[in-house]
């Protein structure tokens, strides 16, 4: 799982096995350890919401994906889900949860679990 944060925009990208785990078990997480703290990022399926939303508590960002939207995500071609949340006086928070596609250029990172890039199939 990868995250990209820029200002009030948070983007999560999940590999095939991560999407499968999320859809079958309802929760995935990853962590980055710093010298004095641990930063956790997670995605979970929820039944109490109709829209993608997020929370930040105890050094953890959690994206909440409504179960009705995501339960069969691993069986579809749907790339992902997005939502913009009104923060009233602080603008908007843009959320994006998507399948991670293999890069078309050569990379040193392991991309064997990424989805095939549709642009590479043309």
N, C-alpha and C positions, 0 to 999 in steps of 0.2 A: 504494500500500500504506500502510495506517495501522496504527499500533500504539498500544495503550493498556496502560499498566502501572500497577498499583495493588498495593502490597505484593508478595506472592508470586503475583500473577496477571498473566499476559501474554496479550494478545489481539491477533491479527493479522487485519486485514480486507483482502481483495483484490478489486479490480475485475474485470470480465469479461476484459479483455485480460491482466491479471496472472495470473488463473487459467489462461487459455489458454496463456500463455507457460510457466508452471510445469509444466503437464501435457505440453506438447510438447517443451520444452527441459530441464526438470528443475531449473531454478534461477531465482530472481528475487532482486533486492536493491534497496535504496534507502539513501540516506545523508543524514545531517544534519551539516553542517559547523559546527564551533565555532571560535573564534579559534585554539586551540592543538591541536585534535584533531578527528577525524572519527568519528562514531558510525554504525555500519552495522547494518542489520537485514535479514535474508534468510530465504528459505524454500527448501529443497532437497528433492528426492526422493532417498530412500535405499533401498538393497536389503538393508541389514544390520540392520534393525529391523522389528518388527511393530507398534510403537506410536509415536504422536506423541511426540517428545522435543525437548529443546532443549539448546543449549550456549552459553556466553558466553566468548569468547576474543578478545583483541586488539581490544577495544572493539566487538565484533560479537556480536549475538544472532542465532543461527541456529536456526530451527525445522526439524526433520528430519521429513518426512512419508514414511511407508513407501510405496514405489512401488505395492505391492499394493493399498493403500487409495486412493491419489490419482490413479493413471494415467488414469482416465476421469472424474475429478471434473468436468471442464468439460462433459461430455456428460450430466450428471445433475442432478436437482433437489436433491441433497443439499446442505444449507447449509454444513456444515463438519465439523470433527473436534475432539474435546477429549480431554484426558488430565490426570490428576492424578498427580504424581510425588511419592513419599514422600521427603522430605529427612531422614529419621530425626530428629535432634535439632533441626532447624530447621523443623519442620512440613511443609507440602506446597507444591508449586509447581503452580499450575493453568495449563494451556495451552489456548488456543482459537484455532483457525484457521478463518475463515469467509468466505463471500462477502459483499461489501459491498453492502448494499441502499440504494437512494435514500431520502433522508429524506422524510417526509410533509409537513413544514413547509418554508417557503421558506428557502433557504440561498444565500449568495453563492458558495460553492464549486461548481466544475464537477462535476456528478454524472452526466454523460452516459454514462460508462462503467460506472456502477454497475448492479447487477441491479435490476429492477423490484421495488418493495416489495410483498410479498404482501398486506399489510394495506390497501394502496391499491387492490387488485383486488376487494375485497369489495363 
